[in-house]
């Protein structure tokens, strides 16, 4: 199977389900779903996956973007603040619909409650969690 799966609409369902449930990509989707704003920064995704290299996290996020499941959302220039992230990653509407159709979102609330219990977050991560986020409409 090619690692470039293509857009959600043009991909075979079974192939895409296999693609998103690959261990690292599934962990990243879980991280997005459990994040308080469902828009973590790359740093937050890296911190939540300490056993995976930063390059691997980036590579898999990019694959999810290429597949149309995740999108990169940036703060407008005028809203960016020095020392804070300005690029964030969230599910696309199509990605959310696909995951919902296949019951991958069933544990979304539980994931968010688990995330709230993480008590050993580095100071930088707490700072980044509280960074301004772009206004993104969620259905």
KEBAZA-279669 format. One line per field, with one value per residue: x, y, z of N, C-alpha, C in turn; chain. Coordinates in nm, 2 decimals. Atoms other than C-alpha are relative to their C-alpha. Example, Ala and Ser with C-alpha at 12.3 -4.5 7.8 and 13.67 -1.06 7.14 Angstrom:
2
n_u	(0.09/-0.09)
n_v	(-0.12/-0.11)
n_w	(0.00/0.00)
ca_u	(1.23/1.37)
ca_v	(-0.45/-0.11)
ca_w	(0.78/0.71)
c_u	(0.09/-0.08)
c_v	(0.12/0.11)
c_w	(0.00/0.08)
segu	(A/A)
REM end
This chain:
139
n_u	(0.08/-0.07/0.03/0.08/0.13/0.09/0.11/0.10/0.10/-0.04/-0.08/0.08/0.03/-0.08/-0.14/-0.01/0.01/-0.12/-0.10/0.02/-0.02/-0.14/-0.03/-0.04/0.10/0.12/-0.03/0.01/0.14/0.04/-0.05/0.08/0.13/0.00/-0.04/0.11/0.05/-0.01/-0.10/-0.13/-0.12/-0.10/-0.07/0.09/0.01/-0.13/-0.01/0.09/-0.05/-0.15/-0.08/-0.01/-0.08/0.07/0.01/0.11/0.13/0.02/0.02/0.13/0.10/0.00/0.07/0.14/0.04/0.00/0.11/0.12/0.06/-0.04/-0.04/-0.09/0.07/-0.09/0.05/-0.02/-0.12/0.02/0.03/-0.11/-0.08/-0.14/-0.02/0.12/0.02/0.10/0.05/0.07/0.05/0.13/0.06/0.08/0.14/0.01/-0.07/0.09/0.11/-0.04/-0.03/0.13/0.07/-0.06/0.00/-0.13/0.02/0.08/-0.07/-0.04/0.01/-0.09/-0.13/-0.01/-0.01/-0.13/-0.09/0.01/-0.06/-0.14/-0.05/-0.14/-0.03/-0.10/0.05/0.02/0.12/0.12/0.00/0.04/0.14/0.07/-0.03/0.12/0.03/0.09/0.14/0.03/0.14/0.02/0.14)
n_v	(-0.12/-0.12/-0.08/-0.12/0.06/-0.09/-0.07/0.09/0.03/0.09/0.11/0.11/0.00/0.09/-0.05/-0.12/0.04/0.06/-0.11/-0.08/0.07/0.04/-0.03/-0.14/-0.09/0.01/-0.07/-0.14/-0.03/0.00/-0.12/-0.11/0.01/-0.02/-0.14/-0.08/-0.07/0.09/-0.06/0.00/-0.04/0.11/0.03/0.08/0.14/0.06/0.03/0.10/0.12/0.00/0.11/-0.01/-0.12/-0.12/0.01/0.10/-0.07/-0.09/0.08/0.06/-0.11/-0.03/0.10/-0.02/-0.12/0.04/0.08/-0.08/0.03/-0.10/-0.13/-0.09/-0.13/-0.10/-0.13/-0.12/-0.07/-0.10/0.07/0.09/-0.06/0.05/0.11/0.09/0.06/-0.06/0.10/0.10/0.11/0.05/0.09/-0.06/0.05/0.13/0.09/0.03/0.08/0.13/0.06/0.02/0.11/0.13/0.01/-0.03/-0.11/0.04/-0.03/-0.14/-0.06/0.07/-0.05/-0.14/0.01/0.05/-0.11/-0.09/0.06/0.00/-0.10/-0.02/-0.08/-0.10/-0.14/-0.05/0.06/-0.07/-0.13/0.02/0.03/-0.13/-0.10/-0.03/0.09/-0.06/0.03/0.10/0.05/0.15/0.05)
n_w	(0.00/0.00/-0.12/0.04/0.02/0.08/-0.07/-0.07/0.10/0.11/-0.06/-0.04/-0.14/-0.08/0.00/-0.08/-0.14/-0.03/0.00/-0.12/-0.12/-0.02/-0.14/-0.03/0.05/-0.09/-0.12/0.03/0.01/-0.13/-0.06/0.05/-0.06/-0.14/-0.03/-0.04/0.12/0.12/0.09/-0.06/0.08/0.03/-0.12/-0.09/0.06/-0.03/-0.15/-0.03/0.06/-0.03/0.06/0.14/0.02/0.05/0.15/0.03/-0.02/0.12/0.13/0.00/0.01/0.14/0.07/-0.04/0.08/0.14/0.02/-0.02/-0.13/-0.09/0.07/-0.07/-0.01/-0.05/-0.05/0.09/-0.03/-0.10/-0.13/-0.05/-0.11/-0.01/-0.11/0.01/0.13/0.08/0.08/-0.08/0.08/-0.04/0.10/0.10/0.00/0.06/-0.09/-0.11/0.05/0.02/-0.13/-0.07/0.07/-0.03/-0.15/-0.05/-0.09/-0.11/-0.12/0.00/-0.14/-0.09/0.03/-0.05/-0.14/-0.03/0.03/-0.11/-0.12/0.01/-0.11/0.01/0.12/-0.01/0.00/0.14/0.05/-0.06/0.07/0.13/-0.01/-0.02/0.11/0.08/0.11/0.10/-0.01/0.10/-0.03/-0.01/0.01)
ca_u	(0.00/0.13/0.17/0.01/-0.36/-0.51/-0.82/-1.08/-1.34/-1.13/-0.99/-1.13/-1.29/-1.11/-0.77/-0.84/-0.95/-0.64/-0.43/-0.58/-0.56/-0.19/-0.04/0.13/-0.13/-0.41/-0.23/-0.20/-0.57/-0.64/-0.42/-0.62/-0.95/-0.85/-0.70/-0.91/-0.95/-0.90/-0.62/-0.29/0.04/0.32/0.50/0.20/0.17/0.54/0.52/0.22/0.42/0.76/0.85/0.82/1.08/0.98/1.05/0.82/0.54/0.58/0.59/0.27/0.08/0.18/0.05/-0.28/-0.30/-0.22/-0.50/-0.75/-0.82/-0.63/-0.57/-0.31/-0.48/-0.28/-0.34/-0.38/-0.06/-0.21/-0.30/0.03/0.23/0.60/0.69/0.36/0.27/0.08/0.02/-0.23/-0.37/-0.73/-0.96/-1.11/-1.49/-1.44/-1.20/-1.44/-1.73/-1.53/-1.41/-1.77/-1.91/-1.67/-1.72/-1.37/-1.51/-1.71/-1.45/-1.41/-1.54/-1.35/-1.03/-1.09/-1.14/-0.82/-0.63/-0.75/-0.59/-0.24/-0.05/0.31/0.29/0.60/0.56/0.60/0.32/0.08/0.18/0.12/-0.22/-0.32/-0.20/-0.45/-0.61/-0.77/-1.15/-1.25/-1.62/-1.68/-1.99)
ca_v	(0.00/0.34/0.58/0.86/0.76/1.06/1.26/1.10/1.11/0.91/0.65/0.30/0.28/-0.02/0.12/0.45/0.28/0.07/0.39/0.59/0.31/0.25/0.28/0.62/0.79/0.66/0.79/1.13/1.13/1.04/1.33/1.57/1.44/1.46/1.81/2.07/2.27/1.97/2.18/2.08/2.23/2.01/2.05/1.92/1.62/1.55/1.57/1.34/1.08/1.06/0.72/0.85/1.09/1.44/1.37/1.06/1.27/1.53/1.27/1.10/1.43/1.52/1.19/1.25/1.60/1.45/1.20/1.48/1.36/1.63/2.00/2.25/2.57/2.88/3.19/3.51/3.72/3.99/3.73/3.55/3.61/3.57/3.25/3.08/2.84/2.96/2.64/2.38/2.05/1.94/1.70/1.81/1.79/1.50/1.33/1.37/1.24/0.94/0.86/0.90/0.67/0.40/0.45/0.58/0.88/0.68/0.74/1.11/1.23/0.96/1.07/1.43/1.32/1.12/1.41/1.63/1.39/1.43/1.59/1.58/1.82/2.03/2.40/2.47/2.23/2.40/2.74/2.60/2.46/2.81/2.97/3.15/2.93/3.01/3.02/2.70/2.60/2.25/2.06)
ca_w	(0.00/-0.08/0.21/0.00/0.04/-0.13/-0.04/0.19/-0.09/-0.34/-0.10/-0.05/0.29/0.41/0.30/0.47/0.79/0.79/0.72/1.01/1.26/1.21/1.56/1.54/1.32/1.55/1.85/1.69/1.60/1.96/2.08/1.86/1.99/2.35/2.33/2.51/2.18/1.95/1.79/1.94/1.82/1.68/2.01/2.21/1.97/2.02/2.40/2.40/2.21/2.39/2.24/1.89/1.74/1.65/1.28/1.29/1.45/1.18/0.90/1.02/1.08/0.72/0.60/0.78/0.61/0.27/0.32/0.40/0.76/0.94/0.85/0.95/1.09/1.14/1.34/1.13/1.13/1.36/1.63/1.66/1.98/2.02/2.22/2.13/1.86/1.56/1.37/1.50/1.38/1.38/1.21/0.88/0.84/0.61/0.85/1.14/0.94/0.83/1.19/1.32/1.05/1.16/1.54/1.59/1.78/2.03/2.30/2.24/2.58/2.76/2.59/2.69/3.05/3.05/2.90/3.19/3.44/3.30/3.59/3.48/3.18/3.12/3.18/2.81/2.73/2.97/2.81/2.47/2.57/2.67/2.35/2.14/1.88/1.55/1.54/1.37/1.35/1.47/1.39)
c_u	(0.09/-0.03/-0.07/-0.14/-0.09/-0.11/-0.10/-0.10/0.04/0.07/-0.10/-0.01/0.09/0.15/0.02/-0.01/0.13/0.11/-0.01/0.02/0.14/0.04/0.03/-0.10/-0.13/0.03/-0.01/-0.15/-0.06/0.04/-0.08/-0.14/0.00/0.05/-0.11/-0.06/0.00/0.08/0.13/0.11/0.09/0.07/-0.08/-0.01/0.13/0.01/-0.09/0.04/0.15/0.08/0.02/0.09/-0.08/-0.02/-0.11/-0.14/-0.03/-0.04/-0.15/-0.11/-0.01/-0.08/-0.15/-0.06/-0.02/-0.13/-0.14/-0.07/0.03/0.04/0.08/-0.08/0.10/-0.07/0.03/0.13/-0.02/-0.03/0.11/0.08/0.13/0.01/-0.11/-0.01/-0.10/-0.06/-0.06/-0.06/-0.13/-0.06/-0.07/-0.15/-0.01/0.06/-0.09/-0.12/0.04/0.02/-0.13/-0.07/0.05/0.02/0.13/-0.01/-0.08/0.06/0.04/0.00/0.09/0.15/0.03/0.02/0.14/0.11/0.01/0.07/0.15/0.06/0.14/0.04/0.11/-0.06/-0.03/-0.13/-0.13/-0.01/-0.06/-0.15/-0.09/0.02/-0.13/-0.01/-0.08/-0.15/-0.03/-0.14/0.01/-0.14/-0.04)
c_v	(0.12/0.08/0.13/-0.06/0.08/0.05/-0.11/-0.05/-0.11/-0.12/-0.12/0.00/-0.09/0.04/0.12/-0.04/-0.07/0.11/0.08/-0.08/-0.06/0.06/0.15/0.10/-0.01/0.07/0.15/0.05/0.01/0.13/0.12/0.00/0.03/0.14/0.09/0.08/-0.08/0.06/0.01/0.06/-0.12/-0.03/-0.08/-0.15/-0.07/-0.04/-0.11/-0.14/-0.01/-0.12/0.01/0.13/0.11/-0.01/-0.10/0.07/0.09/-0.07/-0.05/0.11/0.05/-0.10/0.01/0.13/-0.04/-0.09/0.07/-0.03/0.11/0.13/0.08/0.13/0.10/0.13/0.11/0.07/0.09/-0.06/-0.08/0.08/-0.07/-0.10/-0.09/-0.06/0.07/-0.09/-0.11/-0.10/-0.05/-0.09/0.09/-0.04/-0.14/-0.11/-0.04/-0.08/-0.15/-0.08/-0.03/-0.11/-0.13/-0.02/0.02/0.11/-0.04/0.03/0.14/0.07/-0.07/0.05/0.13/-0.01/-0.05/0.11/0.10/-0.05/0.00/0.11/0.04/0.07/0.10/0.14/0.06/-0.06/0.07/0.14/-0.02/-0.04/0.12/0.10/0.03/-0.10/0.07/-0.04/-0.10/-0.05/-0.15/-0.04/-0.08)
c_w	(0.00/0.12/-0.04/-0.03/-0.08/0.08/0.05/-0.11/-0.10/0.05/0.03/0.15/0.08/0.01/0.09/0.15/0.05/0.02/0.13/0.13/0.01/0.13/0.02/-0.05/0.09/0.13/-0.02/-0.02/0.14/0.08/-0.05/0.06/0.15/0.04/0.04/-0.12/-0.12/-0.11/0.07/-0.10/-0.02/0.13/0.10/-0.05/0.03/0.14/0.04/-0.05/0.02/-0.06/-0.15/-0.03/-0.06/-0.15/-0.04/0.03/-0.11/-0.12/0.00/0.00/-0.15/-0.08/0.02/-0.08/-0.14/-0.03/0.02/0.13/0.10/-0.08/0.09/0.01/0.06/0.05/-0.10/0.06/0.12/0.14/0.06/0.11/0.01/0.12/0.01/-0.13/-0.08/-0.10/0.09/-0.10/0.05/-0.11/-0.11/0.02/-0.05/0.09/0.12/-0.04/-0.03/0.13/0.07/-0.07/0.04/0.15/0.06/0.11/0.12/0.14/0.02/0.14/0.10/-0.02/0.05/0.15/0.04/-0.02/0.12/0.12/-0.01/0.09/-0.02/-0.13/0.02/0.00/-0.14/-0.06/0.05/-0.07/-0.14/-0.01/0.01/-0.11/-0.07/-0.12/-0.11/0.02/-0.11/0.04/0.00/0.00/0.12)
segu	(A/A/A/A/A/A/A/A/A/A/A/A/A/A/A/A/A/A/A/A/A/A/A/A/A/A/A/A/A/A/A/A/A/A/A/A/A/A/A/A/A/A/A/A/A/A/A/A/A/A/A/A/A/A/A/A/A/A/A/A/A/A/A/A/A/A/A/A/A/A/A/A/A/A/A/A/A/A/A/A/A/A/A/A/A/A/A/A/A/A/A/A/A/A/A/A/A/A/A/A/A/A/A/A/A/A/A/A/A/A/A/A/A/A/A/A/A/A/A/A/A/A/A/A/A/A/A/A/A/A/A/A/A/A/A/A/A/A/A)
REM end
